[in-house]
């Protein structure tokens, strides 16, 4: 299920937000930087929060799945609202709006449309700005279900047409 959701997010963002230059799974990418980022920016990293599954019948399970999109952009230093670089420095907000627009209504075969629940803006940055957008979807994982078209071999089957005459 996570693979399906991850690929759907990658495909949607690639198609609808061409400004994004790199998409990957989150691995504390900002915390482990030394000597500069090794991936192009803007970048989006997908983090799956802990999933609490509810078992259903026929080996299916359902959960509300939360993902955090870590959107990393280069910081542009500027000096307040009168600075001519302000539009360039605040362009990351436009990128966040484009990501939100792309994510709204993203749904797949076994998961409902994503809903934005939380936005966190980094207010302690130097060279990079990390904004975190949290989305949630309801998903049903059917990967453990038996194939409904599975054929079963039956040996030595005797069928009685009328049990009353036997």
C-alpha positions, -999 to +999 in steps of 0.1 A: +000+000+000+028+024+009+045+017-025+013+025-043+008+057-024+044+068-028+044+062-066+010+080-070+025+110-051+056+110-073+036+107-105+012+135-096+039+159-084+061+152-114+031+158-138+016+189-121+045+207-104+074+207-129+093+231-107+102+201-084+135+187-094+138+158-070+114+134-051+125+107-027+116+090+006+124+110+037+155+100+056+162+130+078+177+145+047+181+180+062+196+168+095+225+149+079+237+175+055+274+182+056+291+203+029+259+211+011+229+192-003+236+165-029+201+166-045+187+193-068+162+217-054+133+223-050+130+188-036+102+169-020+107+141+005+078+117+014+076+106+050+051+080+061+039+083+097+032+053+118+002+034+104-024+018+128-042-009+107-077-021+114-082-057+103-112-064+081-127-096+067-111-117+040-076-107+050-080-070+041-071-041+064-079-004+065-061+026+079-060+064+079-025+069+064-007+102+071+022+114+049+044+144+054+058+161+024+091+178+033+095+205+006+130+218+006+140+250-013+169+273-014+167+303+010+170+338-005+181+363+020+163+396+020+157+425+043+120+430+049+090+440+027+107+469+010+136+447-003+133+441-041+143+404-035+112+398-014+092+381-042+121+358-049+126+351-012+089+342-007+085+322-039+086+290-018+050+298-007+039+297-044+056+263-046+037+251-015+004+262-031+012+243-063+020+211-043-012+215-024-032+220-056-016+188-070-023+167-039-059+177-035-081+150-049-052+126-055-067+091-051-059+056-062-075+022-066-075+015-029-070+049-013-093+080-010-085+116-018-057+132+002-066+160+026-042+186+039-043+187+077-011+206+088+014+230+074+046+239+091+069+267+079+105+266+089+114+299+107+150+289+116+168+285+083+201+296+067+207+282+032+177+258+029+140+262+038+121+230+048+083+233+048+063+203+060+028+196+046+009+168+063-018+150+043-041+121+053-059+095+032-080+065+041-067+033+025-077-003+022-049-028+018-060-059-001-026-073-008-031-103+016-065-112+001-069-144-019-075-138-056-112-142-061-106-158-095-082-184-081-090-219-094-091-247-069-084-283-081-109-308-068-102-345-071-127-373-068-159-352-068-191-371-069-222-351-077-256-365-069-285-352-090-313-362-066-303-371-030-338-384-024-334-413-049-301-426-034 
